Amino acid sequence: MSGIRFQIFSTRLANQDRCLARVVQKDNYDQRGLIDRMVEMGTSVSRGDVESVLGLFQKAVERICGEGSTASLDGFVRFAPAIGGTFESEGDGYLKGRNSVYVNASVSSVFNSRFGLLTEVEKVSATFKTPRVFSVEDLASETTNEKVTPANIVSLGGVGLKFDTEKPAEYLRFVNIDDPSQFVAVTRFQKQTDKEIVFLMPAVTFARGYFEPANAMNTSRVRSDKSPPVEVAA
């Protein structure tokens, strides 16, 4: 197994300059690619059987979590239902549009410990400029990389974030994680520097999303990045 390559960037987080690591993604395996890797490892189970089991697994987790229960693969991952958004009082109820229901997945500490022992890492130098978003801070909820509150201040931390607002190809958007064709542009800023962008979160009609900055960075090609996904608070 080849190792993980990473780069180190300086950014501003919680009003402090910090150096953080970011993994250089090698590939992205969709379900077909994942099954190919499983088959290559050697198994008597047919490809069709693997596809069927994965389909049943997804449906079973959906039903179990939909009943209010959790589902676990021992030593690997745990799935749990969650409800997002805020409520006006303890007597308030669930309201579609304001609140949302979804499933969280958390990787087992046992798996992560084994992964850390077996995986090699290698630092590499950045070969090209690109914007990077490391943190999404929501001042209303005082959270980082968890949620954003419409009509309240949000701060993005990273590198290469400042862009030319006069160029249509350069932008900052909040994109629906479930339907990337849906997005809202952020056009007004309280602060815009290379390491931080501060603005009022616009109103959106979806429950979860990510910020997407696009910046040519004084080159001939526009580059973009995705922030950690966050929930939209009521």
C-alpha positions in Angstrom: 0.0 0.0 0.0 1.4 3.4 -1.0 1.5 6.1 1.6 -0.4 9.4 2.1 1.2 12.6 0.7 0.5 15.8 2.5 1.3 19.5 2.3 1.5 22.1 5.1 -0.2 25.4 4.8 -0.2 28.5 7.1 -3.7 29.7 7.9 -5.6 31.8 10.4 -7.9 29.8 12.8 -9.6 31.2 15.9 -7.7 34.5 15.5 -4.4 32.7 15.5 -1.9 31.9 12.8 -1.5 28.1 12.6 0.1 25.6 10.3 -2.1 22.7 9.2 -1.7 19.6 7.1 -3.8 18.8 4.1 -3.8 15.4 2.3 -3.0 15.5 -1.4 -5.8 13.3 -2.8 -4.5 10.7 -5.1 -7.8 9.2 -6.5 -11.5 9.1 -5.8 -13.1 5.6 -5.7 -16.8 5.4 -6.5 -18.7 2.2 -5.7 -17.6 0.5 -8.9 -14.0 1.3 -8.2 -14.3 0.1 -4.6 -15.7 -3.2 -5.7 -12.9 -3.6 -8.3 -10.4 -3.2 -5.4 -12.2 -5.7 -3.3 -12.3 -8.3 -6.1 -8.6 -7.7 -6.8 -7.8 -8.6 -3.2 -9.0 -12.1 -3.9 -12.4 -13.5 -3.0 -14.7 -16.3 -3.9 -17.7 -14.0 -3.8 -18.8 -12.8 -7.3 -18.9 -9.1 -8.2 -22.7 -9.3 -8.5 -23.0 -10.7 -5.0 -20.8 -7.8 -3.7 -23.0 -5.2 -5.4 -26.1 -6.9 -4.0 -24.7 -6.9 -0.5 -23.7 -3.3 -0.7 -27.2 -2.3 -1.9 -28.8 -4.2 0.9 -26.4 -2.8 3.4 -27.3 0.8 2.4 -31.1 0.1 2.6 -30.7 -1.7 6.0 -28.8 1.2 7.5 -31.4 3.6 6.2 -34.3 1.6 7.8 -32.5 1.0 11.1 -31.6 4.7 11.5 -35.1 5.7 10.4 -36.4 3.7 13.3 -34.3 5.7 15.7 -31.6 3.0 16.2 -27.9 3.0 15.4 -26.0 0.5 13.2 -22.4 -0.5 13.6 -19.8 -2.5 11.7 -17.6 -3.8 14.6 -14.2 -2.1 14.6 -15.0 0.1 11.6 -17.9 2.5 11.5 -21.1 3.5 13.4 -24.2 5.1 11.8 -26.5 7.1 14.0 -29.6 9.3 13.2 -29.4 13.0 14.1 -31.7 16.0 14.0 -30.4 19.4 12.9 -31.6 23.0 13.4 -32.7 24.9 16.5 -36.0 25.0 18.5 -37.7 28.0 20.2 -38.5 26.1 23.4 -38.7 22.7 25.0 -42.3 22.6 24.0 -41.5 23.3 20.3 -41.7 20.6 17.6 -40.0 19.4 14.5 -40.6 21.7 11.5 -39.6 20.7 8.0 -37.6 23.5 6.4 -36.3 24.7 9.7 -35.1 21.4 11.0 -33.6 18.4 9.2 -33.0 14.7 9.9 -29.9 13.0 8.6 -27.4 10.2 9.4 -24.0 10.7 10.9 -21.2 8.2 10.4 -18.3 7.9 12.9 -15.2 5.8 12.3 -14.1 3.5 15.1 -11.1 4.5 17.2 -9.9 0.9 16.8 -9.9 1.3 13.0 -8.2 4.7 13.2 -5.5 3.4 15.6 -4.7 0.5 13.3 -4.8 2.8 10.2 -2.3 5.1 11.9 0.1 2.3 12.7 0.1 0.8 9.2 0.0 3.9 7.1 3.1 5.7 5.8 3.0 9.5 5.3 5.2 11.8 3.1 5.4 15.5 3.0 5.4 17.1 -0.4 5.8 20.7 -1.6 2.9 22.5 -3.2 3.4 22.3 -7.0 0.7 24.9 -7.9 -1.4 27.5 -6.3 -4.9 26.8 -5.4 -7.4 28.2 -2.8 -7.9 26.1 0.3 -10.6 26.3 2.9 -9.7 24.7 6.2 -12.2 26.1 8.6 -15.8 27.4 8.7 -16.5 29.4 11.9 -20.0 30.3 12.8 -20.1 33.2 15.3 -23.7 32.7 16.3 -23.3 29.1 17.4 -19.6 29.5 18.3 -18.8 26.3 16.3 -16.2 25.4 13.8 -16.9 23.1 10.8 -20.3 22.2 12.2 -23.0 24.7 11.1 -23.7 28.1 9.7 -26.5 30.5 10.7 -28.2 32.6 8.1 -28.1 36.4 8.6 -25.2 35.9 11.0 -21.4 36.3 10.6 -19.4 33.4 9.2 -15.6 33.3 8.9 -13.7 31.1 6.4 -10.1 30.3 7.2 -7.6 29.0 4.7 -5.1 30.1 2.0 -5.5 31.7 -1.4 -9.0 32.9 -0.5 -8.9 36.5 -1.7 -10.4 36.8 -5.2 -11.4 39.5 -7.7 -15.1 40.3 -7.2 -15.2 42.0 -10.5 -14.4 38.8 -12.4 -17.4 36.6 -13.0 -15.2 33.4 -13.1 -14.0 34.1 -9.5 -16.5 33.7 -6.7 -17.6 32.3 -3.4 -20.6 30.0 -3.3 -22.5 28.0 -0.7 -23.4 24.7 -2.5 -26.1 22.2 -1.7 -24.2 19.0 -0.7 -27.0 16.8 -2.1 -27.6 18.7 -5.3 -24.5 20.8 -6.4 -26.6 22.5 -9.1 -28.2 24.4 -6.2 -26.1 27.2 -4.7 -26.2 30.7 -3.4 -23.5 33.2 -4.2 -21.8 35.3 -1.4 -21.2 38.8 -2.8 -20.8 41.1 0.2 -17.9 40.8 2.6 -16.9 42.3 5.9 -13.3 41.1 5.4 -11.5 39.5 2.5 -7.8 38.5 2.8 -5.7 35.7 1.5 -6.2 33.8 4.8 -9.7 34.8 5.9 -13.1 35.8 4.4 -15.8 37.2 6.7 -19.4 37.8 5.6 -23.1 37.5 6.6 -24.4 34.1 5.8 -27.2 34.4 3.1 -30.5 32.6 3.4 -30.7 29.2 1.7 -33.4 26.6 1.1 -31.3 23.5 1.8 -30.2 21.9 5.0 -26.5 21.1 4.4 -23.8 22.4 2.1 -20.2 23.5 1.6 -18.4 26.7 0.6 -16.7 26.7 -2.8 -14.2 29.5 -3.5 -12.9 29.9 -7.1 -9.8 32.0 -7.7 -7.4 32.3 -10.7 -4.6 33.4 -8.3 -3.0 35.6 -11.0 -2.8 32.6 -13.4 -4.6 31.7 -16.6 -6.8 29.0 -15.0 -9.4 29.3 -12.2 -9.0 26.9 -9.4 -11.6 26.0 -6.7 -11.9 24.1 -3.4 -14.6 22.8 -1.1 -14.9 23.6 2.6 -15.8 21.0 5.2 -19.5 20.3 4.9 -21.7 22.1 7.4 -25.3 22.1 8.6 -27.6 25.2 8.1 -29.0 26.3 11.4 -32.6 27.7 11.6 
